[in-house]
Every structure is written in C-alpha cells, then in structure tokens.
C-alpha cells in the first residue's frame, strides 16, 4: 500500500501548476472530467464486452497515463483482471493486461512491459528490437517536446534538448533500424537553435514514429503505464525501455560471437563485438536525459515503484554471465539464467592457445569491457546524484551496490594475457 504521505506528495506535484519536469504529465493536465474519473475508458470497455468494438487498448493506456496505475478505480482494475482471465491465450491481451492490475504486487518485468515485449517484439530479432528502441527514443523526444509546448520553463528546455539528442544518436544506439536520416537532421537543426520550439523536429519525428511496424508502434504506446501522474516517471520508463533493448542486443551479440568464434569466423565475431560497443558508447546521451530528473520527483516515483528494481533485469545479467564465469551469489536477484556452457572469455582463452588468429578479437573484447564499465559508472553517478546513499530498491544497497558493480570487469582473466 502507498502511504498517505506519499500520496499527498504526489498530489502536491500535480497541483503545483507545473507541466513537464518537476510537475504533472501532459495527459493529466489536459484530461477532461470523464477521462479523469474513468468513465470514458469504462464505457469503451463495456462496449467491447458487449462485442461491439475491438478491445480499447489505446483508451486503457491513455487512462493509465492520465491517472497512474495507483490512481485507477478499483472496479476498473477488477474488470481488466477478469478480462485477462478470459483472454490468457490472446497474444496481446495475455501478455499486456497483467501490467494493468499489478499496482500492489508488480515487479520490474511488469513495470517495463517485458513480457509483452518478448511476446510481440521478440528479443532475438535484432531489427525488431532496434525498431522498438528507435520508436521509444522518438516517443521520448516527442513526450518532452509536447511538455515544452505547454510549459517552456528552464528545466523543461534542458530535458527537451537532451531527449532530442538521443534521437540524433539512434544510428549508434539502434543501428539495425533504418531510420530516415531526416529525423536526425531535424533534431540537429533544433539543437543548433538556443530558443528552438522543436515543432519542426517533432513533426518529422512523429511521421517517422508512425512509420514503424504496427506491432512495434503498439508495443511502444501500450507499455507506457506509469504508477504516478508525474511527467518525470514517463521519461524514466522510456529510458529504462531503451536500456532494456540495448542490453538485449548486446547479450545477443555476445552469444552470437561465441558461436562465430567456435566456427572460426573470427572477423565476424570481432565486428559483432565492435558493433555492440558502439551501442554502449552512445549511452551518455541517455544519461543526460536521466540527469534532469528532480531529486524530489524521483523520491515519489521510487516510493510508488518499491520492489521494481532494475537489478531484476535479466538482459543485463545475461550480458555479464555470457562474458565470464561469475559467482551466482553476486546476482541472487536475477533468478536462473541459462547462457550456455561456455562464456566468451572461456572460448577465447581456450582458442588463443591453438588458433593465434583469434587474438584480433581481444581488443574488441577490451573495448566492450571499457564501454560496459563506463556505462555502469554512469549509472552509479546518476544514482548517487538522485537518491544519495540511501538503500536501493529490490533488496540492494543503492549507490554503494552500483559502485561495487561498476568495478567488475566483463573479462577479468584478460589481464593474465596482457
């Protein structure tokens, strides 16, 4: 249960009159009385229940974005739970509806929408994953541009610029998605103008977002279900989703590189690891967005999302488990992870003795290690700034846990062959 103190703190933000960074979300600010009360979405659900329409995914998502998961009326939550019981086999409703009734017992997976992601996007399809990442990045920038249009205060200007910069880096973050170069060009043009309103960029980005495959676009729209009415949480969810896609691509690259090394495809393995490093080296653009999170706003979000820690990310742990043997006790929150019998470090060191040509992969491994450690250090720095030294969620020690994690190399035994 959310404490009264926490509910009052969220209400204070919503009533502050601020839209965007440090205030309410645009959806809540623009909602009608019927939208806020839930009457609009309830009518849509009743019509579907009567067999007159398609399931109102968009209406449900819009309501949750307006009031937050904890603000949805209990009878609506009960309706959605019952609909799920009757539609478990449905490829969309079966995986997505649990996000709508997990306010009291949800975890990181349901918070970010990873079950739905796996069902619709498919983590082993690089082009689809990158399409999701690119779409999430563009939606993030549009979210901030829209807030800027409603309230052009200094903090929102900084956030909008940072989110736009992410879009200009999508060719590195999501290289397997063929994004129209005009989108990045429009972003760079907006960034070149200190007082830009971002409307031209938003128009180009919105058109590109509408052009992604329908299933991917739906996955992006439907998985933005915040727990609060704070604008900052919507940004936070989008950034987490982009990171999840990034982790999955890196994990896939490593497992594929292992197979390529075994087949003697050294050049292919090297190129694959280098491409993974390029993705990670673009992460600072995402961190610039996250650093705009107000400390007091995150304190509220953290309270509403207790127990939903990114330490539960399976894709993140798959990266580290695939690289070198690790003590499972260091990752007790990750659950069972099966990455195969041998790690990249094991395969490389074994082949290095009999296949000297594999040594060209070593520098790519070191580059990947540097990029991964730099990313973890960035995460630690942001956490220290936003929550300080208080205990973290998910049973971790917060910033001190991340500081320790940031010292762990992906390939600790490479130092033996330096």
Secondary structure as the mmCIF struct_conf table of DSSP 4:
data_model
#
loop_
_struct_conf.conf_type_id
_struct_conf.id
_struct_conf.beg_label_comp_id
_struct_conf.beg_label_asym_id
_struct_conf.beg_label_seq_id
_struct_conf.end_label_comp_id
_struct_conf.end_label_asym_id
_struct_conf.end_label_seq_id
HELX_RH_AL_P HELX_RH_AL_P1 UNK A 4 UNK A 14
TURN_TY1_P TURN_TY1_P1 UNK A 15 UNK A 16
STRN STRN1 UNK A 19 UNK A 19
BEND BEND1 UNK A 20 UNK A 20
TURN_TY1_P TURN_TY1_P2 UNK A 21 UNK A 22
BEND BEND2 UNK A 23 UNK A 23
STRN STRN2 UNK A 24 UNK A 24
HELX_RH_AL_P HELX_RH_AL_P2 UNK A 26 UNK A 30
HELX_RH_AL_P HELX_RH_AL_P3 UNK A 33 UNK A 37
TURN_TY1_P TURN_TY1_P3 UNK A 38 UNK A 38
HELX_RH_AL_P HELX_RH_AL_P4 UNK A 39 UNK A 49
TURN_TY1_P TURN_TY1_P4 UNK A 50 UNK A 51
BEND BEND3 UNK A 52 UNK A 53
HELX_RH_AL_P HELX_RH_AL_P5 UNK A 57 UNK A 67
HELX_RH_3T_P HELX_RH_3T_P1 UNK A 69 UNK A 71
BEND BEND4 UNK A 72 UNK A 72
HELX_RH_AL_P HELX_RH_AL_P6 UNK A 74 UNK A 86
TURN_TY1_P TURN_TY1_P5 UNK A 88 UNK A 89
BEND BEND5 UNK A 90 UNK A 90
TURN_TY1_P TURN_TY1_P6 UNK A 91 UNK A 92
HELX_RH_AL_P HELX_RH_AL_P7 UNK A 93 UNK A 96
HELX_RH_3T_P HELX_RH_3T_P2 UNK A 97 UNK A 101
TURN_TY1_P TURN_TY1_P7 UNK A 103 UNK A 105
HELX_RH_AL_P HELX_RH_AL_P8 UNK A 108 UNK A 112
TURN_TY1_P TURN_TY1_P8 UNK A 113 UNK A 113
HELX_RH_AL_P HELX_RH_AL_P9 UNK A 114 UNK A 120
TURN_TY1_P TURN_TY1_P9 UNK A 121 UNK A 121
TURN_TY1_P TURN_TY1_P10 UNK A 123 UNK A 124
HELX_RH_AL_P HELX_RH_AL_P10 UNK A 126 UNK A 150
HELX_RH_AL_P HELX_RH_AL_P11 UNK A 154 UNK A 168
TURN_TY1_P TURN_TY1_P11 UNK A 169 UNK A 169
HELX_RH_AL_P HELX_RH_AL_P12 UNK A 170 UNK A 173
TURN_TY1_P TURN_TY1_P12 UNK A 174 UNK A 176
BEND BEND6 UNK A 177 UNK A 177
HELX_RH_AL_P HELX_RH_AL_P13 UNK A 181 UNK A 191
TURN_TY1_P TURN_TY1_P13 UNK A 192 UNK A 192
TURN_TY1_P TURN_TY1_P14 UNK A 194 UNK A 195
HELX_RH_AL_P HELX_RH_AL_P14 UNK A 199 UNK A 210
TURN_TY1_P TURN_TY1_P15 UNK A 211 UNK A 211
BEND BEND7 UNK A 212 UNK A 212
HELX_RH_AL_P HELX_RH_AL_P15 UNK A 214 UNK A 222
TURN_TY1_P TURN_TY1_P16 UNK A 223 UNK A 223
BEND BEND8 UNK A 227 UNK A 229
STRN STRN3 UNK A 230 UNK A 230
HELX_RH_AL_P HELX_RH_AL_P16 UNK A 231 UNK A 262
TURN_TY1_P TURN_TY1_P17 UNK A 263 UNK A 264
HELX_RH_AL_P HELX_RH_AL_P17 UNK A 266 UNK A 281
TURN_TY1_P TURN_TY1_P18 UNK A 282 UNK A 283
HELX_RH_AL_P HELX_RH_AL_P18 UNK A 284 UNK A 290
TURN_TY1_P TURN_TY1_P19 UNK A 291 UNK A 292
HELX_RH_AL_P HELX_RH_AL_P19 UNK A 295 UNK A 304
TURN_TY1_P TURN_TY1_P20 UNK A 305 UNK A 307
HELX_RH_3T_P HELX_RH_3T_P3 UNK A 310 UNK A 312
HELX_RH_AL_P HELX_RH_AL_P20 UNK A 314 UNK A 323
BEND BEND9 UNK A 324 UNK A 324
HELX_RH_3T_P HELX_RH_3T_P4 UNK A 328 UNK A 331
TURN_TY1_P TURN_TY1_P21 UNK A 332 UNK A 333
BEND BEND10 UNK A 334 UNK A 334
BEND BEND11 UNK A 341 UNK A 341
HELX_RH_AL_P HELX_RH_AL_P21 UNK A 344 UNK A 354
HELX_RH_3T_P HELX_RH_3T_P5 UNK A 356 UNK A 359
HELX_RH_AL_P HELX_RH_AL_P22 UNK A 360 UNK A 387
TURN_TY1_P TURN_TY1_P22 UNK A 388 UNK A 389
BEND BEND12 UNK A 390 UNK A 390
BEND BEND13 UNK A 393 UNK A 393
TURN_TY1_P TURN_TY1_P23 UNK A 394 UNK A 395
TURN_TY1_P TURN_TY1_P24 UNK A 398 UNK A 398
HELX_RH_AL_P HELX_RH_AL_P23 UNK A 399 UNK A 405
TURN_TY1_P TURN_TY1_P25 UNK A 406 UNK A 407
BEND BEND14 UNK A 410 UNK A 410
HELX_RH_3T_P HELX_RH_3T_P6 UNK A 412 UNK A 417
#
